[in-house]
């Protein structure tokens, strides 16, 4: 006798697997490494400090 399969569960599982594959591809394409994120954060902080240092006192 064949096993009873809930088609909704199969459909949802397939959609979830496809979404995971898409997410994996997007992480490779658009993701940044930890070093890149840290370098960008440090650069942003430096620019902010430089700008604050150039403000005129009133």
N, CA, C and O atoms as a CHARMM CRD file, in Angstrom:
* protein
*
  232
    1    1 UNK  N      0.83500  -1.16600   0.00000 PROA 1      0.00000
    2    1 UNK  CA     0.00000   0.00000   0.00000 PROA 1      0.00000
    3    1 UNK  C      0.89000   1.24200   0.00000 PROA 1      0.00000
    4    1 UNK  O      1.92600   1.25200   0.66500 PROA 1      0.00000
    5    2 UNK  N      0.52000   2.25300  -0.70700 PROA 2      0.00000
    6    2 UNK  CA     1.29500   3.47800  -0.81400 PROA 2      0.00000
    7    2 UNK  C      1.12400   4.32600   0.44300 PROA 2      0.00000
    8    2 UNK  O      0.10100   4.27000   1.12600 PROA 2      0.00000
    9    3 UNK  N      2.15200   5.10500   0.71900 PROA 3      0.00000
   10    3 UNK  CA     2.11100   5.98600   1.88200 PROA 3      0.00000
   11    3 UNK  C      1.26300   7.21100   1.55900 PROA 3      0.00000
   12    3 UNK  O      1.35300   7.76700   0.46400 PROA 3      0.00000
   13    4 UNK  N      0.44400   7.62500   2.51600 PROA 4      0.00000
   14    4 UNK  CA    -0.41200   8.79600   2.32400 PROA 4      0.00000
   15    4 UNK  C      0.45400  10.05000   2.47600 PROA 4      0.00000
   16    4 UNK  O      1.21400  10.18500   3.43400 PROA 4      0.00000
   17    5 UNK  N      0.32000  10.96200   1.50900 PROA 5      0.00000
   18    5 UNK  CA     1.13200  12.16900   1.49900 PROA 5      0.00000
   19    5 UNK  C      0.21200  13.38000   1.51500 PROA 5      0.00000
   20    5 UNK  O     -0.71200  13.48800   0.70900 PROA 5      0.00000
   21    6 UNK  N      0.48000  14.28300   2.44100 PROA 6      0.00000
   22    6 UNK  CA    -0.26000  15.53500   2.49500 PROA 6      0.00000
   23    6 UNK  C      0.38800  16.48700   1.48000 PROA 6      0.00000
   24    6 UNK  O      1.53400  16.90300   1.65000 PROA 6      0.00000
   25    7 UNK  N     -0.35000  16.82000   0.44100 PROA 7      0.00000
   26    7 UNK  CA     0.21700  17.62900  -0.64000 PROA 7      0.00000
   27    7 UNK  C      0.58100  19.03400  -0.18200 PROA 7      0.00000
   28    7 UNK  O      1.52800  19.62800  -0.69700 PROA 7      0.00000
   29    8 UNK  N     -0.16300  19.57100   0.78000 PROA 8      0.00000
   30    8 UNK  CA     0.17500  20.90500   1.28400 PROA 8      0.00000
   31    8 UNK  C      1.55200  20.90400   1.94500 PROA 8      0.00000
   32    8 UNK  O      2.33500  21.83400   1.75400 PROA 8      0.00000
   33    9 UNK  N      1.84500  19.86400   2.71900 PROA 9      0.00000
   34    9 UNK  CA     3.15700  19.77900   3.36800 PROA 9      0.00000
   35    9 UNK  C      4.26200  19.63000   2.33600 PROA 9      0.00000
   36    9 UNK  O      5.32500  20.23600   2.47100 PROA 9      0.00000
   37   10 UNK  N      4.02100  18.83800   1.31800 PROA 10     0.00000
   38   10 UNK  CA     5.02500  18.65100   0.26700 PROA 10     0.00000
   39   10 UNK  C      5.25400  19.96200  -0.46900 PROA 10     0.00000
   40   10 UNK  O      6.39600  20.33000  -0.74300 PROA 10     0.00000
   41   11 UNK  N      4.19300  20.65700  -0.78400 PROA 11     0.00000
   42   11 UNK  CA     4.29500  21.93000  -1.49800 PROA 11     0.00000
   43   11 UNK  C      5.06000  22.95200  -0.65500 PROA 11     0.00000
   44   11 UNK  O      5.93800  23.64900  -1.16400 PROA 11     0.00000
   45   12 UNK  N      4.72500  23.03800   0.63300 PROA 12     0.00000
   46   12 UNK  CA     5.40500  23.98800   1.51000 PROA 12     0.00000
   47   12 UNK  C      6.87800  23.62500   1.68800 PROA 12     0.00000
   48   12 UNK  O      7.73600  24.50600   1.72900 PROA 12     0.00000
   49   13 UNK  N      7.16600  22.34100   1.79200 PROA 13     0.00000
   50   13 UNK  CA     8.55800  21.90800   1.94000 PROA 13     0.00000
   51   13 UNK  C      9.36300  22.25200   0.69100 PROA 13     0.00000
   52   13 UNK  O     10.51000  22.68800   0.78700 PROA 13     0.00000
   53   14 UNK  N      8.76800  22.05700  -0.46500 PROA 14     0.00000
   54   14 UNK  CA     9.45300  22.38700  -1.71900 PROA 14     0.00000
   55   14 UNK  C      9.69400  23.89500  -1.81300 PROA 14     0.00000
   56   14 UNK  O     10.77300  24.32700  -2.21800 PROA 14     0.00000
   57   15 UNK  N      8.69000  24.69700  -1.43900 PROA 15     0.00000
   58   15 UNK  CA     8.83700  26.15300  -1.47800 PROA 15     0.00000
   59   15 UNK  C      9.92100  26.60700  -0.50000 PROA 15     0.00000
   60   15 UNK  O     10.70600  27.50300  -0.81000 PROA 15     0.00000
   61   16 UNK  N      9.96100  25.98900   0.67600 PROA 16     0.00000
   62   16 UNK  CA    10.96800  26.34700   1.66900 PROA 16     0.00000
   63   16 UNK  C     12.36600  26.01100   1.16400 PROA 16     0.00000
   64   16 UNK  O     13.29800  26.79200   1.35500 PROA 16     0.00000
   65   17 UNK  N     12.51700  24.86500   0.52800 PROA 17     0.00000
   66   17 UNK  CA    13.81700  24.46700  -0.01600 PROA 17     0.00000
   67   17 UNK  C     14.26500  25.43200  -1.11400 PROA 17     0.00000
   68   17 UNK  O     15.43900  25.79500  -1.18400 PROA 17     0.00000
   69   18 UNK  N     13.33800  25.84100  -1.96000 PROA 18     0.00000
   70   18 UNK  CA    13.67300  26.80200  -3.01400 PROA 18     0.00000
   71   18 UNK  C     14.06300  28.14600  -2.41500 PROA 18     0.00000
   72   18 UNK  O     14.99800  28.79000  -2.89100 PROA 18     0.00000
   73   19 UNK  N     13.35500  28.57400  -1.37500 PROA 19     0.00000
   74   19 UNK  CA    13.67300  29.84400  -0.72100 PROA 19     0.00000
   75   19 UNK  C     15.05700  29.78200  -0.07500 PROA 19     0.00000
   76   19 UNK  O     15.80200  30.76200  -0.11300 PROA 19     0.00000
   77   20 UNK  N     15.40300  28.64800   0.51300 PROA 20     0.00000
   78   20 UNK  CA    16.72800  28.49100   1.10800 PROA 20     0.00000
   79   20 UNK  C     17.82000  28.55700   0.04800 PROA 20     0.00000
   80   20 UNK  O     18.87300  29.15200   0.27900 PROA 20     0.00000
   81   21 UNK  N     17.57900  27.96000  -1.09600 PROA 21     0.00000
   82   21 UNK  CA    18.56100  28.01700  -2.18400 PROA 21     0.00000
   83   21 UNK  C     18.72800  29.45100  -2.68500 PROA 21     0.00000
   84   21 UNK  O     19.84600  29.89700  -2.94100 PROA 21     0.00000
   85   22 UNK  N     17.61800  30.16700  -2.82200 PROA 22     0.00000
   86   22 UNK  CA    17.67600  31.56500  -3.25100 PROA 22     0.00000
   87   22 UNK  C     18.43500  32.40000  -2.23000 PROA 22     0.00000
   88   22 UNK  O     19.26100  33.23600  -2.59600 PROA 22     0.00000
   89   23 UNK  N     18.15600  32.17300  -0.95000 PROA 23     0.00000
   90   23 UNK  CA    18.84200  32.91700   0.10700 PROA 23     0.00000
   91   23 UNK  C     20.33800  32.62700   0.08700 PROA 23     0.00000
   92   23 UNK  O     21.15300  33.53100   0.27700 PROA 23     0.00000
   93   24 UNK  N     20.69400  31.38200  -0.13900 PROA 24     0.00000
   94   24 UNK  CA    22.10900  31.00500  -0.19800 PROA 24     0.00000
   95   24 UNK  C     22.80400  31.72200  -1.35300 PROA 24     0.00000
   96   24 UNK  O     23.91300  32.23400  -1.19900 PROA 24     0.00000
   97   25 UNK  N     22.14800  31.75300  -2.50100 PROA 25     0.00000
   98   25 UNK  CA    22.72300  32.43800  -3.66700 PROA 25     0.00000
   99   25 UNK  C     22.85800  33.93200  -3.40400 PROA 25     0.00000
  100   25 UNK  O     23.85400  34.54100  -3.79500 PROA 25     0.00000
  101   26 UNK  N     21.86700  34.52700  -2.74700 PROA 26     0.00000
  102   26 UNK  CA    21.92100  35.95800  -2.44600 PROA 26     0.00000
  103   26 UNK  C     23.01800  36.27900  -1.43500 PROA 26     0.00000
  104   26 UNK  O     23.66100  37.32500  -1.52900 PROA 26     0.00000
  105   27 UNK  N     23.23400  35.39100  -0.47200 PROA 27     0.00000
  106   27 UNK  CA    24.31700  35.62000   0.49100 PROA 27     0.00000
  107   27 UNK  C     25.66000  35.63900  -0.22000 PROA 27     0.00000
  108   27 UNK  O     26.53700  36.43100   0.12300 PROA 27     0.00000
  109   28 UNK  N     25.82200  34.77400  -1.20200 PROA 28     0.00000
  110   28 UNK  CA    27.07700  34.73700  -1.95200 PROA 28     0.00000
  111   28 UNK  C     27.21100  35.98900  -2.81200 PROA 28     0.00000
  112   28 UNK  O     28.29100  36.57400  -2.89400 PROA 28     0.00000
  113   29 UNK  N     26.12900  36.39900  -3.44800 PROA 29     0.00000
  114   29 UNK  CA    26.19100  37.54100  -4.36900 PROA 29     0.00000
  115   29 UNK  C     26.29900  38.87000  -3.64400 PROA 29     0.00000
  116   29 UNK  O     27.09000  39.72500  -4.04200 PROA 29     0.00000
  117   30 UNK  N     25.51700  39.06200  -2.58200 PROA 30     0.00000
  118   30 UNK  CA    25.39300  40.37700  -1.97200 PROA 30     0.00000
  119   30 UNK  C     26.00900  40.48500  -0.58500 PROA 30     0.00000
  120   30 UNK  O     26.13300  41.58900  -0.05400 PROA 30     0.00000
  121   31 UNK  N     26.38800  39.38500   0.00000 PROA 31     0.00000
  122   31 UNK  CA    26.89800  39.40600   1.36500 PROA 31     0.00000
  123   31 UNK  C     28.27600  40.03000   1.45100 PROA 31     0.00000
  124   31 UNK  O     29.04300  40.03000   0.48800 PROA 31     0.00000
  125   32 UNK  N     28.57200  40.56100   2.62900 PROA 32     0.00000
  126   32 UNK  CA    29.89200  41.11600   2.87500 PROA 32     0.00000
  127   32 UNK  C     30.53800  40.31100   3.99600 PROA 32     0.00000
  128   32 UNK  O     29.86000  39.79700   4.88500 PROA 32     0.00000
  129   33 UNK  N     31.84500  40.21500   3.93500 PROA 33     0.00000
  130   33 UNK  CA    32.55800  39.48400   4.97100 PROA 33     0.00000
  131   33 UNK  C     32.60500  40.32700   6.24000 PROA 33     0.00000
  132   33 UNK  O     32.31900  41.52400   6.21600 PROA 33     0.00000
  133   34 UNK  N     32.96400  39.69400   7.33200 PROA 34     0.00000
  134   34 UNK  CA    33.05600  40.39300   8.61100 PROA 34     0.00000
  135   34 UNK  C     34.09000  41.52200   8.52700 PROA 34     0.00000
  136   34 UNK  O     33.87800  42.60400   9.07400 PROA 34     0.00000
  137   35 UNK  N     35.20600  41.26500   7.84200 PROA 35     0.00000
  138   35 UNK  CA    36.24400  42.27900   7.71400 PROA 35     0.00000
  139   35 UNK  C     35.73900  43.48000   6.91800 PROA 35     0.00000
  140   35 UNK  O     36.04300  44.62200   7.26500 PROA 35     0.00000
  141   36 UNK  N     34.97700  43.23600   5.86400 PROA 36     0.00000
  142   36 UNK  CA    34.43600  44.33600   5.06400 PROA 36     0.00000
  143   36 UNK  C     33.46800  45.17500   5.88600 PROA 36     0.00000
  144   36 UNK  O     33.49500  46.40400   5.81200 PROA 36     0.00000
  145   37 UNK  N     32.61400  44.52200   6.67100 PROA 37     0.00000
  146   37 UNK  CA    31.66900  45.25100   7.51300 PROA 37     0.00000
  147   37 UNK  C     32.40000  46.08600   8.55700 PROA 37     0.00000
  148   37 UNK  O     32.04200  47.23800   8.80100 PROA 37     0.00000
  149   38 UNK  N     33.42900  45.50100   9.17400 PROA 38     0.00000
  150   38 UNK  CA    34.19800  46.21100  10.19900 PROA 38     0.00000
  151   38 UNK  C     34.93300  47.40100   9.58900 PROA 38     0.00000
  152   38 UNK  O     34.96600  48.47400  10.19100 PROA 38     0.00000
  153   39 UNK  N     35.51700  47.23300   8.41500 PROA 39     0.00000
  154   39 UNK  CA    36.22500  48.32500   7.75100 PROA 39     0.00000
  155   39 UNK  C     35.26200  49.45700   7.40000 PROA 39     0.00000
  156   39 UNK  O     35.60500  50.62800   7.56200 PROA 39     0.00000
  157   40 UNK  N     34.07400  49.12800   6.92800 PROA 40     0.00000
  158   40 UNK  CA    33.08300  50.15000   6.59300 PROA 40     0.00000
  159   40 UNK  C     32.62500  50.88800   7.84700 PROA 40     0.00000
  160   40 UNK  O     32.43500  52.10400   7.82000 PROA 40     0.00000
  161   41 UNK  N     32.44900  50.15100   8.95000 PROA 41     0.00000
  162   41 UNK  CA    32.01900  50.77900  10.19800 PROA 41     0.00000
  163   41 UNK  C     33.10000  51.72400  10.71100 PROA 41     0.00000
  164   41 UNK  O     32.79400  52.83000  11.15600 PROA 41     0.00000
  165   42 UNK  N     34.36500  51.29700  10.65200 PROA 42     0.00000
  166   42 UNK  CA    35.46200  52.14100  11.10700 PROA 42     0.00000
  167   42 UNK  C     35.59500  53.38800  10.24300 PROA 42     0.00000
  168   42 UNK  O     35.84800  54.47700  10.75800 PROA 42     0.00000
  169   43 UNK  N     35.42700  53.23700   8.94800 PROA 43     0.00000
  170   43 UNK  CA    35.51700  54.38500   8.05000 PROA 43     0.00000
  171   43 UNK  C     34.38900  55.37600   8.34100 PROA 43     0.00000
  172   43 UNK  O     34.60800  56.58700   8.34700 PROA 43     0.00000
  173   44 UNK  N     33.19100  54.86000   8.57900 PROA 44     0.00000
  174   44 UNK  CA    32.05300  55.72800   8.89200 PROA 44     0.00000
  175   44 UNK  C     32.28900  56.48500  10.19900 PROA 44     0.00000
  176   44 UNK  O     31.97500  57.67100  10.29200 PROA 44     0.00000
  177   45 UNK  N     32.83800  55.80900  11.20200 PROA 45     0.00000
  178   45 UNK  CA    33.14100  56.47100  12.47000 PROA 45     0.00000
  179   45 UNK  C     34.20400  57.54700  12.28500 PROA 45     0.00000
  180   45 UNK  O     34.10500  58.62600  12.86800 PROA 45     0.00000
  181   46 UNK  N     35.22100  57.25700  11.47600 PROA 46     0.00000
  182   46 UNK  CA    36.28400  58.23100  11.23200 PROA 46     0.00000
  183   46 UNK  C     35.72800  59.46200  10.52400 PROA 46     0.00000
  184   46 UNK  O     36.05800  60.59100  10.88700 PROA 46     0.00000
  185   47 UNK  N     34.89200  59.24800   9.52500 PROA 47     0.00000
  186   47 UNK  CA    34.29600  60.38200   8.82400 PROA 47     0.00000
  187   47 UNK  C     33.43900  61.22100   9.76600 PROA 47     0.00000
  188   47 UNK  O     33.44500  62.45000   9.68900 PROA 47     0.00000
  189   48 UNK  N     32.70900  60.55900  10.64600 PROA 48     0.00000
  190   48 UNK  CA    31.86900  61.27200  11.60500 PROA 48     0.00000
  191   48 UNK  C     32.73100  62.09000  12.56700 PROA 48     0.00000
  192   48 UNK  O     32.40800  63.24100  12.86100 PROA 48     0.00000
  193   49 UNK  N     33.82700  61.50400  13.06000 PROA 49     0.00000
  194   49 UNK  CA    34.72600  62.22800  13.97100 PROA 49     0.00000
  195   49 UNK  C     35.35500  63.42200  13.25800 PROA 49     0.00000
  196   49 UNK  O     35.44200  64.51200  13.82400 PROA 49     0.00000
  197   50 UNK  N     35.78900  63.21800  12.02700 PROA 50     0.00000
  198   50 UNK  CA    36.40300  64.30800  11.26600 PROA 50     0.00000
  199   50 UNK  C     35.41000  65.44000  11.04900 PROA 50     0.00000
  200   50 UNK  O     35.76300  66.61200  11.18100 PROA 50     0.00000
  201   51 UNK  N     34.17900  65.09900  10.72000 PROA 51     0.00000
  202   51 UNK  CA    33.16500  66.11800  10.49100 PROA 51     0.00000
  203   51 UNK  C     32.85000  66.86800  11.78100 PROA 51     0.00000
  204   51 UNK  O     32.71300  68.09100  11.76800 PROA 51     0.00000
  205   52 UNK  N     32.73300  66.14800  12.88800 PROA 52     0.00000
  206   52 UNK  CA    32.45600  66.79600  14.16700 PROA 52     0.00000
  207   52 UNK  C     33.61300  67.69500  14.57700 PROA 52     0.00000
  208   52 UNK  O     33.39400  68.72400  15.21700 PROA 52     0.00000
  209   53 UNK  N     34.82400  67.33300  14.22600 PROA 53     0.00000
  210   53 UNK  CA    35.99000  68.13500  14.57000 PROA 53     0.00000
  211   53 UNK  C     36.06700  69.42000  13.77000 PROA 53     0.00000
  212   53 UNK  O     36.76100  70.35200  14.17800 PROA 53     0.00000
  213   54 UNK  N     35.38600  69.49500  12.66200 PROA 54     0.00000
  214   54 UNK  CA    35.44100  70.67900  11.80800 PROA 54     0.00000
  215   54 UNK  C     34.26400  71.62500  12.02000 PROA 54     0.00000
  216   54 UNK  O     34.13200  72.62600  11.31500 PROA 54     0.00000
  217   55 UNK  N     33.40600  71.30800  12.99400 PROA 55     0.00000
  218   55 UNK  CA    32.27000  72.18600  13.26800 PROA 55     0.00000
  219   55 UNK  C     32.76900  73.48900  13.87500 PROA 55     0.00000
  220   55 UNK  O     33.73600  73.50500  14.63700 PROA 55     0.00000
  221   56 UNK  N     32.10800  74.56200  13.53100 PROA 56     0.00000
  222   56 UNK  CA    32.45200  75.86600  14.07400 PROA 56     0.00000
  223   56 UNK  C     31.71100  76.07400  15.38500 PROA 56     0.00000
  224   56 UNK  O     30.53000  75.74600  15.50500 PROA 56     0.00000
  225   57 UNK  N     32.41600  76.62200  16.36600 PROA 57     0.00000
  226   57 UNK  CA    31.77200  76.94300  17.63900 PROA 57     0.00000
  227   57 UNK  C     31.10100  78.29600  17.51200 PROA 57     0.00000
  228   57 UNK  O     31.63500  79.21300  16.88900 PROA 57     0.00000
  229   58 UNK  N     29.95000  78.40800  18.09600 PROA 58     0.00000
  230   58 UNK  CA    29.23200  79.69000  18.03200 PROA 58     0.00000
  231   58 UNK  C     29.16800  80.32100  19.38000 PROA 58     0.00000
  232   58 UNK  O     28.60400  81.40500  19.52700 PROA 58     0.00000
